[in-house]
Structure formats: C-alpha cells, structure tokens
Amino acid sequence: MTAYRRSLVLAILGLCAALIATSRSGSAQAGARARLDTSMFAPSSDCTACHNNLSGPRGEDVSIAAAWRGSIMANAARDPYVHASVRRETLDHPTHAPVIEDECATCHLPASRHVAHAAGAAGTVFEHLSAAPASAIGELGRDGVTCTVCHQIAADRLGTTSSFNGGFTIAPANASGRRRAFGPLSPDAGRRRIMHSATGFEQEQAAHVSESELCATCHTLITEAIGRDGNVIGSLPEQMNYQEWRHSAFFEERRSCQSCHMPRVQGPVRVASVLGNYRDSLARHTFLGGNAFMLRMLNRYRDELRVEAQSSELESAERATVAQLERDTATLEIARASEDAGGLAIDVVVRNLAGHKFPTGYPSRRAWLHVIVRDRHGRAMFESGRIAPSGAIEGNDSDADGRAFEPHYRQITNADQVQIYESIMGMPDGSPTTGLLQATQYLKDNRLLPRGFDKRTADRQIAVLGHAAADDDFAGGIDRVEYRIATAGAASVDVELRYQSIGFRWARNLDAYDAREPRAFLRYYDSLASESSVVIRRATSVISPAR
C-alpha cells in the first residue's frame, strides 16, 4: 500500500469512526445515505436486454449477460468464503474493521464502494447482504464486479504500481456529459444513441479493455500485516498473476489474460441482440478461472446467498471451469516406471500450460500428485496423496497440523510424503498462517512455473521459495518428481494431478471464529468437502519388471 493510499485509508477510518459515533442519534448516518449518488454506475440488469440471446455461427449460446451472471466475477460479493474471510480479519483486527471492509470492497464490491467514496464514506462488504432489494446501492453491491465497472475503467496508470490493489480510475463523463462504456469495437452513432437512451451510457472504442493491465488492477494485491499494537509490521505479495505472466513466455508471445479467460468466438456473431451488427468475433464473458468448487457452492445454497444467476447458468459455468482445468492448466506424464535391485523407480513429469504459476491467485489454492502403485491383482501397495472425504490430503503435514507444512520434494520415498504445489504464508516468527493480515512472508512457494519463467532472475515478489529453489528438475514450465519405493512385485502405477481452490487448512482455520459468516461457510464447506477437488489429469503405466 502506498503512503498516499495509507493516508487515505486512515482518513476514511477516521471518518467512519465519526459516523459511527454520531449515528446513535440517527441524523448523520441518514444524511450520508441521502448523499449517495448511484448514477455513476448502472446495474447489470440494465445491460441484460441487449446483451442476451446471442448465438454463435454453430448456434451455440454466447450470451454476454448469461455468461457473466454465472461467473465468479458476478458473484464476487455473494461468495461465502469472502464473507467468512473478511469477518475473520475484522475479528482479528477489530480496530481496523472499517478499513478492512473498505479495502476488500475495492475489488469485490467496486461499484458500491466508489459510490460510497464519492459521498465521503467507506465501502462495506456486509451491508449489502441485508439491504432491501429496492435499494440502488444494495443492488450495485450485490452485483459484484458488474459490467459498468470494468467498462468504465480508464487507461490512466494501467500497468503501474499505483494501479494495483484496485487502484483503477473510473473514467469521467465525456464532453457531452454522458457516462462512457469502453469496448474494443467501434460503434456507430445510431447505436450509441440507442444505448444511451436505454442505459444512460455511451459506447466508446478503447484498446486497453483487451489488455492484461486492465485485469492487473484487481489481480495484483499486496496486503499489509497488522501487529498486536495495530501498526503495520510488514507486507505480502498476496496475488501476483500479472507479474508472473510478465516473467513468462506468454508475455513475449503477446497472449493476454483475456485470451484465456475470455476466449473468443469466431464470427460472424452479434454482440447485441437489439440492432447489433455482425462482427468477426466476440469475447465470451465467462471469466473462466479455477474455482469450480465455489460455483457449485453458490448453486447449492443459491437461495441463502441470494444468487440471481439461474441454476443452469451456474452449472454451465462450473462445467466450463472444470473443462478449462482439465484442458488448459497442466499435463501429466509417467516418464519412467521400472523395478531394479533397489526397488521401484517412477518418474512423474508435470508441465504447466497456464501463462502464470499454477495454481495462482488467492493462496488457498493448491494442486498435488496422487500416486498409487498396484500389484498384479490390483491391490494398492503404495499410495501418496489420497484425498479424504473431509477435503484433507492424507500425509500432508499442514492438513494434520496447522503449525506445519509439507516441503517440496525432488524425491519421494514414503507414503506420508506428498508433492503439493502451493504457497504457504508465514508470520514474522516463521509460523504458518492463513490470515492475510498476519502474513509477512512466504515460507514455501513451489507452484508450477509458467513456460519461459526463469526462477534465477525472478523478482522477489514472484520468487520460488523453499526446497524447489534448489531443485534443478523444477524449472520454467516443468517439474519432475522421482518416486523411489522399496517394494517388489509391483505391476502398475496410476497418477492423478488434483486441484483444490480452497485447501482444507484454509477452511478449518475458520473453526475458531464464532461469527455468522464463518459458521455459514463451514456448514456449506462440510456438505461439499468430498467434492472439493478436481482431477486435472490422469496417467497410467505398466511397471517394467526387474531384469
């Protein structure tokens, strides 16, 4: 956080304290709400009529509104794990609670936060959950990362440090006083008039909406740890997707975030169902990531979480997310499987297909190898990395004890050793933590590197940490793990690469917080824990017998 941003946040904290103190009389809070002007943004429902009912050349549904509505972006404010995590941080740091909510609202409820800031107030995370449906600010809050946020972000400072941590700029109105809606295509005057009459916004062509720097504003996050005395004691590069991408071959090849997360449909295709021209292509607004588990949770508890997406839209988003995980994240190969005088030797090779580390983003995510060696009758002789119905990985030190964690392995010899690709956050004393505002360092980061990533020259914010740093078989785009097992008579080996968006320890550490949001999330999590992982790839090999 920059000095300017810190001073701004402290000023907001002071304002919030004053508002809370005077609200006992009712007058100050009512006055603040009366000043809220939501005209800077439009709810997503204003965009739906013209950007739904769209078909591709083969008749496939490519509706922009429906795809977005089933995405994590649209549900960023409804995400129960976000609710639980923010509540945890406010309970851990009660004197900073208003600042914490404001900071988290920056990217999870950006429209309502901007409206609040324009009125001299702070953004909130929880207030919109109980706001009446008729409330304009409540609707904008529940809309999450809504259409008129991303399509109003100006090119100012994109790609610079000041634009990160949600430091994007909402463009001012144009010369005619109308709100702008940036897009990659050139609109004609007639369609600009139609859109303005329907929504109050006017299209404007802008190349930056197709560039990674736009995404980097919210997907580059640096958090500051708060000590017991309430002072900042350090910082952590929580999410560095953009910096990982810049250090990869994907950057040199000009493959942007949008090229994977908003895959294009080749035309002829219309981008609007009302008087829309046919275009050469359309960027699908699916915003595919890796959080199929949360999409399943949102669908299962859609009534409690007031999810507006249809169940079919969430199911479609979940299927597409799983398909991307299976197709576009990593490959798996058994390069060797043989017996010799020393026992069984298996080499497993994993290759990262993504343009950033895998997993990337929020540190609760992890991928790991599940290896089973069987005899000629199909019975398991050795197993490493089995997942339990609780969502825990058997043999993983962290899942067994939150004070420990599993190291990176070049060679595995025992069943209680598991190769887990993850980042482990640490407190100043070197203890592991899942509290973002407790963490000042990473104790381990062996997430799979993207192709072209040179770990020797990587900036410290995206460095490889732990045993993987000295592992010559762990390099840009690839990791090779050797299994040496003292057993005889093995016939076959099965390997899975599995992935979780919310690791077991990240969920279970919320058990200590007796508040509505953590309790609700854990209830949801426990009901779905057995479905918390996705098998990305499988490989099987017959074992060559000893000669």
C-alpha positions as CSV (number, residue, x, y, z in Angstrom):
1,M,0.0,0.0,0.0
2,T,1.4,3.4,-1.0
3,A,1.9,6.2,1.6
4,Y,-0.9,8.1,-0.2
5,R,-3.2,5.2,-0.1
6,R,-2.5,4.5,3.5
7,S,-3.2,8.1,4.5
8,L,-6.4,8.0,2.5
9,V,-7.5,4.8,4.3
10,L,-6.6,6.2,7.7
11,A,-8.7,9.3,6.8
12,I,-11.6,7.0,5.8
13,L,-11.2,5.2,9.1
14,G,-11.4,8.4,11.0
15,L,-14.5,9.4,9.0
16,C,-16.1,6.0,9.7
17,A,-15.4,6.3,13.4
18,A,-17.0,9.8,13.4
19,L,-20.1,8.5,11.5
20,I,-20.5,5.5,13.9
21,A,-20.3,7.8,16.9
22,T,-22.9,10.2,15.6
23,S,-25.2,7.6,14.1
24,R,-26.6,6.9,17.6
25,S,-28.7,10.0,17.0
26,G,-29.6,8.7,13.6
27,S,-29.1,12.0,11.8
28,A,-25.5,11.6,10.5
29,Q,-26.0,8.2,9.0
30,A,-29.2,9.2,7.4
31,G,-27.5,12.2,5.9
32,A,-24.6,10.1,4.5
33,R,-27.1,7.7,2.8
34,A,-29.1,10.6,1.4
35,R,-26.0,11.8,-0.4
36,L,-25.3,8.6,-2.2
37,D,-25.4,9.1,-6.0
38,T,-25.5,5.8,-7.9
39,S,-25.8,7.4,-11.3
40,M,-22.0,6.7,-11.9
41,F,-22.9,3.1,-12.5
42,A,-25.8,1.0,-13.9
43,P,-26.9,-2.4,-12.5
44,S,-26.2,-5.4,-14.7
45,S,-29.9,-5.7,-15.3
46,D,-29.8,-2.6,-17.5
47,C,-27.4,-4.5,-19.8
48,T,-29.2,-7.8,-20.0
49,A,-31.9,-7.0,-22.5
50,C,-29.5,-6.1,-25.3
51,H,-26.6,-8.5,-24.5
52,N,-28.5,-11.7,-24.1
53,N,-30.0,-14.2,-26.6
54,L,-26.8,-14.2,-28.7
55,S,-25.8,-17.2,-30.8
56,G,-22.5,-18.2,-32.4
57,P,-22.2,-19.4,-36.0
58,R,-23.0,-23.0,-34.9
59,G,-26.0,-22.0,-32.9
60,E,-24.2,-22.1,-29.5
61,D,-25.3,-19.7,-26.8
62,V,-22.7,-16.9,-26.5
63,S,-24.9,-14.5,-24.5
64,I,-22.8,-12.0,-22.6
65,A,-25.2,-11.3,-19.8
66,A,-25.9,-15.0,-19.1
67,A,-22.2,-16.0,-19.2
68,W,-21.2,-13.1,-16.8
69,R,-24.2,-13.8,-14.4
70,G,-22.9,-17.3,-13.8
71,S,-19.3,-16.3,-13.2
72,I,-17.3,-15.7,-10.0
73,M,-17.0,-12.1,-11.1
74,A,-20.7,-11.6,-10.9
75,N,-20.8,-13.3,-7.6
76,A,-17.8,-11.7,-6.0
77,A,-20.0,-10.0,-3.4
78,R,-22.0,-13.2,-2.6
79,D,-19.0,-15.5,-2.2
80,P,-19.4,-17.0,1.3
81,Y,-15.7,-17.7,1.6
82,V,-15.1,-14.0,1.0
83,H,-17.7,-13.2,3.7
84,A,-16.1,-15.6,6.2
85,S,-12.5,-14.5,5.4
86,V,-13.3,-10.8,5.8
87,R,-15.2,-11.4,9.0
88,R,-12.1,-13.3,10.3
89,E,-9.8,-10.4,9.5
90,T,-12.2,-7.9,11.2
91,L,-12.3,-10.1,14.3
92,D,-8.5,-10.5,14.4
93,H,-8.0,-6.7,13.9
94,P,-11.2,-5.0,15.3
95,T,-9.7,-1.5,15.4
96,H,-9.1,-1.8,11.7
97,A,-12.5,-3.3,10.8
98,P,-13.8,-0.3,8.7
99,V,-10.5,-0.1,6.7
100,I,-10.5,-3.9,6.1
101,E,-14.1,-3.9,4.8
102,D,-13.3,-0.8,2.6
103,E,-10.1,-2.5,1.2
104,C,-11.9,-5.8,0.4
105,A,-14.8,-3.9,-1.2
106,T,-12.4,-2.3,-3.6
107,C,-12.4,-5.4,-5.9
108,H,-15.4,-7.4,-4.6
109,L,-18.0,-4.6,-4.5
110,P,-16.3,-1.9,-6.6
111,A,-19.4,0.0,-7.8
112,S,-20.9,0.4,-4.3
113,R,-17.5,1.3,-2.9
114,H,-17.0,4.1,-5.5
115,V,-20.4,5.5,-4.8
116,A,-19.7,5.5,-1.0
117,H,-16.3,7.2,-1.6
118,A,-17.9,9.9,-3.8
119,A,-20.1,10.7,-0.8
120,G,-17.2,10.8,1.6
121,A,-18.0,7.4,3.2
122,A,-16.2,4.0,3.2
123,G,-17.0,0.8,1.3
124,T,-18.6,-2.1,3.1
125,V,-18.8,-5.8,2.5
126,F,-21.7,-7.0,4.6
127,E,-24.2,-4.1,4.5
128,H,-25.5,-5.0,1.0
129,L,-26.4,-8.5,2.2
130,S,-29.4,-7.1,4.2
131,A,-30.1,-4.1,2.0
132,A,-33.7,-4.0,0.6
133,P,-33.9,-5.2,-3.0
134,A,-35.3,-1.8,-4.0
135,S,-32.1,-0.1,-2.7
136,A,-30.0,1.1,-5.6
137,I,-26.7,0.9,-3.6
138,G,-27.7,-2.6,-2.4
139,E,-28.3,-3.7,-6.0
140,L,-24.9,-2.4,-7.0
141,G,-23.3,-4.0,-4.1
142,R,-24.8,-7.4,-4.8
143,D,-23.8,-7.1,-8.5
144,G,-20.1,-7.7,-7.5
145,V,-17.8,-6.9,-10.4
146,T,-20.5,-5.5,-12.5
147,C,-20.5,-4.5,-16.2
148,T,-20.2,-0.7,-15.7
149,V,-17.1,-1.1,-13.5
150,C,-14.8,-2.8,-16.0
151,H,-16.2,-1.0,-19.0
152,Q,-15.6,2.4,-17.3
153,I,-12.0,1.8,-16.2
154,A,-9.8,4.4,-17.9
155,A,-6.4,3.8,-19.4
156,D,-4.8,6.1,-16.8
157,R,-1.8,4.5,-15.0
158,L,-2.7,0.9,-16.1
159,G,0.3,-1.4,-15.5
160,T,1.9,0.9,-12.9
161,T,2.2,0.2,-9.2
162,S,-0.3,2.8,-8.3
163,S,-3.0,1.0,-10.4
164,F,-2.6,-2.2,-8.4
165,N,-4.6,-3.1,-5.3
166,G,-7.8,-2.0,-7.1
167,G,-6.2,1.4,-7.9
168,F,-8.0,1.7,-11.2
169,T,-9.6,5.0,-12.3
170,I,-13.3,5.3,-13.3
171,A,-13.4,7.5,-16.4
172,P,-15.2,10.8,-16.1
173,A,-18.2,11.6,-18.3
174,N,-17.4,12.5,-21.9
175,A,-17.7,16.1,-23.3
176,S,-21.4,15.8,-23.7
177,G,-21.8,14.8,-20.0
178,R,-22.6,11.2,-20.7
179,R,-21.1,8.2,-19.0
180,R,-18.7,6.2,-21.1
181,A,-18.8,2.5,-21.8
182,F,-15.4,1.4,-23.2
183,G,-15.2,-1.6,-25.5
184,P,-12.9,-3.0,-28.2
185,L,-15.2,-2.3,-31.1
186,S,-16.0,0.9,-33.0
187,P,-19.7,1.8,-32.5
188,D,-21.7,3.9,-34.9
189,A,-23.7,7.0,-33.9
190,G,-27.1,5.3,-34.1
191,R,-26.2,2.5,-31.8
192,R,-24.6,4.9,-29.4
193,R,-27.9,6.8,-29.2
194,I,-29.8,3.6,-28.6
195,M,-27.5,2.5,-25.7
196,H,-27.6,5.9,-24.1
197,S,-31.4,6.1,-24.2
198,A,-31.6,2.6,-22.7
199,T,-28.9,2.8,-20.0
200,G,-27.5,6.4,-19.8
201,F,-24.1,5.1,-21.1
202,E,-22.5,5.7,-24.5
203,Q,-20.1,3.3,-26.2
204,E,-16.5,4.4,-26.9
205,Q,-13.8,2.3,-28.5
206,A,-10.7,1.7,-26.3
207,A,-7.9,-0.8,-26.9
208,H,-7.0,-1.0,-23.2
209,V,-10.0,-3.1,-22.4
210,S,-8.4,-6.0,-24.2
211,E,-5.0,-5.7,-22.4
212,S,-3.8,-7.6,-19.3
213,E,-3.0,-4.3,-17.5
214,L,-6.8,-3.9,-17.0
215,C,-7.1,-7.2,-15.2
216,A,-3.9,-6.5,-13.2
217,T,-5.6,-3.7,-11.2
218,C,-7.5,-6.2,-9.0
219,H,-5.4,-9.3,-9.6
220,T,-2.2,-7.7,-8.2
221,L,-2.7,-7.5,-4.5
222,I,-0.2,-6.6,-1.8
223,T,-1.6,-6.9,1.7
224,E,-0.2,-5.3,4.9
225,A,0.2,-7.3,8.1
226,I,-1.1,-5.7,11.3
227,G,0.6,-6.3,14.6
228,R,-1.0,-6.6,18.0
229,D,-0.5,-2.8,18.6
230,G,-2.4,-2.0,15.4
231,N,0.7,-0.9,13.5
232,V,1.8,-2.2,10.1
233,I,4.5,-4.8,10.6
234,G,5.2,-5.9,7.0
235,S,3.6,-6.7,3.6
236,L,2.9,-9.7,1.5
237,P,2.5,-10.1,-2.3
238,E,-0.8,-11.9,-2.0
239,Q,-1.6,-12.2,-5.7
240,M,0.9,-11.6,-8.5
241,N,-0.8,-13.1,-11.5
242,Y,0.2,-10.2,-13.8
243,Q,3.9,-10.2,-12.7
244,E,4.1,-14.0,-13.1
245,W,2.7,-13.6,-16.6
246,R,5.2,-10.8,-17.5
247,H,8.0,-13.1,-16.5
248,S,6.7,-15.9,-18.8
249,A,6.9,-16.8,-22.5
250,F,3.2,-15.8,-22.7
251,F,4.1,-12.1,-22.3
252,E,6.7,-12.3,-25.1
253,E,4.1,-14.0,-27.3
254,R,1.5,-11.3,-26.5
255,R,-1.0,-13.7,-25.1
256,S,-3.1,-11.6,-22.7
257,C,-5.2,-12.6,-19.7
258,Q,-8.3,-12.1,-21.9
259,S,-7.1,-14.6,-24.5
260,C,-7.6,-17.5,-22.0
261,H,-10.1,-16.1,-19.5
262,M,-12.4,-14.5,-22.1
263,P,-12.0,-17.0,-25.1
264,R,-13.1,-15.6,-28.4
265,V,-16.0,-17.0,-30.5
266,Q,-15.2,-16.6,-34.2
267,G,-17.9,-14.9,-36.2
268,P,-20.0,-13.8,-37.8
269,V,-21.6,-13.1,-34.4
270,R,-23.6,-10.2,-32.9
271,V,-22.6,-8.6,-29.6
272,A,-26.0,-7.1,-29.1
273,S,-29.4,-8.7,-29.8
274,V,-31.1,-5.4,-30.5
275,L,-29.9,-3.9,-33.8
276,G,-26.5,-5.4,-33.3
277,N,-24.0,-5.6,-36.2
278,Y,-22.4,-8.9,-37.1
279,R,-18.8,-8.9,-36.0
280,D,-15.7,-11.0,-36.8
281,S,-15.6,-12.3,-33.2
282,L,-16.9,-11.9,-29.7
283,A,-15.0,-12.2,-26.4
284,R,-17.0,-14.6,-24.2
285,H,-17.7,-13.1,-20.7
286,T,-17.3,-16.4,-18.9
287,F,-14.2,-15.2,-17.0
288,L,-13.1,-18.8,-16.6
289,G,-10.8,-19.4,-13.7
290,G,-10.3,-22.4,-11.4
291,N,-13.0,-22.0,-8.8
292,A,-15.5,-24.7,-9.8
293,F,-16.0,-25.6,-6.1
294,M,-17.3,-22.1,-5.3
295,L,-19.7,-22.2,-8.3
296,R,-21.0,-25.5,-7.0
297,M,-21.4,-24.0,-3.5
298,L,-23.2,-20.9,-4.9
299,N,-25.6,-23.1,-6.8
300,R,-26.3,-25.4,-3.9
301,Y,-27.0,-22.5,-1.5
302,R,-28.3,-20.0,-4.0
303,D,-31.4,-19.1,-2.0
304,E,-29.5,-18.3,1.2
305,L,-26.9,-16.4,-0.7
306,R,-29.4,-14.5,-2.8
307,V,-27.8,-15.6,-6.1
308,E,-29.6,-14.2,-9.1
309,A,-28.0,-16.4,-11.7
310,Q,-30.2,-19.3,-12.9
311,S,-29.1,-22.7,-11.7
312,S,-28.4,-23.7,-15.3
313,E,-26.1,-20.7,-15.7
314,L,-24.0,-21.7,-12.7
315,E,-23.9,-25.3,-13.9
316,S,-22.7,-24.2,-17.3
317,A,-20.0,-22.0,-15.7
318,E,-18.9,-24.9,-13.4
319,R,-18.7,-27.3,-16.4
320,A,-16.7,-24.8,-18.4
321,T,-14.4,-24.2,-15.4
322,V,-13.7,-27.9,-15.0
323,A,-13.1,-28.3,-18.7
324,Q,-10.6,-25.5,-18.6
325,L,-8.8,-27.0,-15.6
326,E,-8.7,-30.4,-17.4
327,R,-7.6,-28.9,-20.8
328,D,-5.6,-25.8,-20.3
329,T,-3.7,-25.9,-16.9
330,A,-1.3,-28.8,-16.9
331,T,-0.2,-32.1,-18.4
332,L,0.9,-35.2,-16.7
333,E,3.3,-38.0,-17.8
334,I,4.9,-41.1,-16.3
335,A,8.4,-40.9,-17.8
336,R,9.7,-44.0,-16.2
337,A,8.2,-46.9,-14.2
338,S,10.5,-49.8,-13.6
339,E,11.9,-52.2,-11.0
340,D,15.6,-52.7,-10.2
341,A,17.6,-54.1,-7.4
342,G,16.9,-51.1,-5.3
343,G,13.1,-51.4,-5.6
344,L,10.6,-49.4,-7.7
345,A,11.6,-46.2,-9.6
346,I,8.9,-43.9,-11.0
347,D,9.5,-40.5,-12.7
348,V,6.4,-38.2,-12.9
349,V,6.6,-35.1,-15.1
350,V,4.1,-32.3,-14.7
351,R,4.0,-29.4,-17.3
352,N,2.3,-26.1,-16.7
353,L,0.2,-24.9,-19.6
354,A,-1.0,-21.6,-18.0
355,G,0.5,-18.2,-18.5
356,H,1.2,-17.8,-14.8
357,K,2.0,-20.0,-11.9
358,F,-0.3,-22.9,-11.3
359,P,-2.2,-22.5,-9.1
360,T,-2.1,-18.7,-9.0
361,G,-4.2,-16.0,-7.3
362,Y,-5.6,-16.4,-3.8
363,P,-3.1,-18.5,-1.7
364,S,-5.8,-21.0,-0.6
365,R,-5.3,-22.9,-3.8
366,R,-3.2,-26.0,-4.3
367,A,-2.5,-28.8,-6.7
368,W,-0.9,-32.1,-5.9
369,L,0.2,-35.6,-7.1
370,H,-1.9,-38.6,-6.1
371,V,0.2,-41.8,-6.8
372,I,-1.0,-45.4,-6.4
373,V,1.2,-48.4,-7.1
374,R,-0.7,-51.7,-7.5
375,D,0.3,-55.4,-7.6
376,R,-0.9,-57.7,-10.4
377,H,-4.2,-58.3,-8.5
378,G,-4.9,-54.5,-8.5
379,R,-4.3,-54.1,-4.8
380,A,-2.6,-50.9,-3.6
381,M,1.0,-51.4,-2.4
382,F,1.8,-47.8,-2.1
383,E,-0.3,-44.6,-2.1
384,S,0.7,-41.0,-1.7
385,G,-1.7,-38.0,-1.8
386,R,-5.1,-39.6,-1.3
387,I,-7.8,-37.1,-0.5
388,A,-10.1,-37.8,2.4
389,P,-13.9,-37.1,2.3
390,S,-13.2,-34.1,4.6
391,G,-11.1,-32.5,1.8
392,A,-7.8,-33.1,3.6
393,I,-4.9,-34.7,1.8
394,E,-3.7,-37.8,3.7
395,G,0.0,-37.4,4.6
396,N,0.0,-33.6,4.3
397,D,1.6,-32.1,7.4
398,S,-0.4,-28.9,7.1
399,D,-3.8,-30.7,7.0
400,A,-2.8,-32.7,10.0
401,D,-1.4,-29.8,12.0
402,G,-1.8,-26.1,11.1
403,R,1.6,-25.4,12.6
404,A,3.4,-27.4,10.0
405,F,3.5,-27.8,6.2
406,E,4.7,-30.2,3.6
407,P,8.0,-29.3,1.9
408,H,8.7,-29.5,-1.8
409,Y,10.2,-32.9,-2.9
410,R,12.7,-33.8,-5.6
411,Q,12.4,-37.5,-4.5
412,I,9.6,-39.2,-2.6
413,T,10.3,-42.5,-0.7
414,N,7.4,-42.8,1.8
415,A,3.6,-42.8,1.6
416,D,3.4,-39.8,4.0
417,Q,5.3,-37.6,1.6
418,V,3.1,-35.7,-0.9
419,Q,4.2,-33.4,-3.7
420,I,1.9,-30.3,-3.2
421,Y,2.2,-27.3,-5.4
422,E,1.2,-24.4,-3.2
423,S,2.2,-21.2,-1.4
424,I,2.4,-21.2,2.4
425,M,2.2,-17.9,4.1
426,G,4.1,-17.2,7.3
427,M,4.1,-14.8,10.2
428,P,7.2,-12.8,11.3
429,D,8.2,-15.6,13.7
430,G,8.1,-18.2,10.8
431,S,4.8,-19.8,11.8
432,P,2.4,-20.8,9.0
433,T,-0.8,-18.8,8.8
434,T,-3.9,-18.5,6.7
435,G,-4.6,-15.0,8.0
436,L,-3.8,-12.5,5.2
437,L,-3.2,-9.6,7.6
438,Q,-0.9,-11.7,9.8
439,A,1.4,-12.8,6.9
440,T,4.6,-11.0,6.1
441,Q,6.4,-13.7,4.0
442,Y,6.0,-17.0,2.2
443,L,7.6,-20.0,3.8
444,K,7.1,-22.1,0.6
445,D,6.2,-21.3,-3.0
446,N,6.6,-24.3,-5.4
447,R,3.7,-23.6,-7.6
448,L,4.3,-24.8,-11.1
449,L,6.1,-22.1,-13.1
450,P,4.8,-21.0,-16.5
451,R,6.8,-21.7,-19.6
452,G,9.7,-19.3,-20.0
453,F,9.8,-18.4,-16.3
454,D,13.5,-18.1,-15.1
455,K,13.4,-18.6,-11.3
456,R,17.0,-17.3,-11.1
457,T,16.0,-13.9,-12.4
458,A,12.5,-13.6,-10.9
459,D,11.7,-10.6,-8.7
460,R,11.4,-11.4,-5.0
461,Q,7.7,-10.9,-5.2
462,I,7.3,-13.9,-7.5
463,A,10.3,-15.9,-6.3
464,V,10.4,-19.7,-5.9
465,L,10.8,-20.4,-2.2
466,G,11.7,-23.5,-0.2
467,H,13.4,-26.6,-1.5
468,A,12.1,-26.0,-5.0
469,A,14.5,-23.1,-5.4
470,A,17.5,-25.6,-5.4
471,D,15.7,-28.3,-7.4
472,D,17.1,-28.4,-10.9
473,D,14.2,-30.5,-12.1
474,F,11.8,-27.7,-11.1
475,A,12.0,-25.1,-13.8
476,G,10.0,-22.9,-16.1
477,G,7.0,-24.9,-17.4
478,I,8.0,-28.3,-15.8
479,D,8.6,-30.3,-12.6
480,R,10.0,-33.8,-12.5
481,V,9.4,-35.9,-9.3
482,E,11.2,-39.2,-8.6
483,Y,9.4,-41.9,-6.5
484,R,11.8,-44.5,-5.1
485,I,9.9,-47.2,-3.3
486,A,11.3,-50.2,-1.5
487,T,8.9,-52.8,-2.8
488,A,8.8,-55.7,-5.2
489,G,6.2,-57.3,-7.4
490,A,4.5,-54.0,-8.5
491,A,2.6,-54.3,-11.7
492,S,1.2,-50.8,-12.5
493,V,1.2,-47.2,-11.3
494,D,-1.7,-44.7,-11.5
495,V,-1.0,-41.0,-11.1
496,E,-3.5,-38.1,-10.8
497,L,-2.9,-34.3,-10.7
498,R,-5.6,-32.9,-8.4
499,Y,-6.6,-29.4,-7.6
500,Q,-8.5,-27.5,-4.8
501,S,-9.5,-23.9,-4.8
502,I,-9.9,-23.9,-1.0
503,G,-7.5,-26.1,0.8
504,F,-8.5,-28.0,3.9
505,R,-6.4,-25.9,6.3
506,W,-7.8,-22.6,4.8
507,A,-11.3,-23.8,5.6
508,R,-10.6,-25.4,9.0
509,N,-8.8,-22.4,10.4
510,L,-12.1,-20.7,10.4
511,D,-13.4,-23.1,13.1
512,A,-12.1,-20.8,15.8
513,Y,-14.3,-17.8,14.7
514,D,-17.8,-17.8,16.3
515,A,-19.5,-15.5,13.9
516,R,-22.3,-15.9,11.4
517,E,-20.3,-15.8,8.2
518,P,-17.6,-18.3,9.2
519,R,-20.2,-20.6,10.6
520,A,-22.3,-20.4,7.4
521,F,-19.3,-21.1,5.1
522,L,-18.2,-24.1,7.2
523,R,-21.6,-25.5,7.0
524,Y,-21.5,-25.2,3.2
525,Y,-18.0,-26.5,3.0
526,D,-18.6,-29.6,5.2
527,S,-21.6,-30.5,3.0
528,L,-19.5,-30.3,-0.2
529,A,-16.0,-31.3,1.1
530,S,-16.0,-34.6,-0.7
531,E,-16.5,-32.7,-3.9
532,S,-13.8,-30.0,-3.2
533,S,-11.2,-31.3,-5.7
534,V,-10.9,-31.7,-9.4
535,V,-8.8,-34.3,-11.2
536,I,-6.9,-32.3,-13.8
537,R,-5.1,-35.1,-15.5
538,R,-4.5,-38.9,-15.1
539,A,-1.7,-41.1,-16.3
540,T,-1.2,-44.9,-16.0
541,S,1.8,-47.1,-16.8
542,V,2.7,-50.8,-16.6
543,I,5.8,-51.3,-14.5
544,S,8.7,-52.9,-16.2
545,P,9.9,-55.8,-14.0
546,A,13.5,-56.2,-12.7
547,R,15.9,-58.0,-15.1
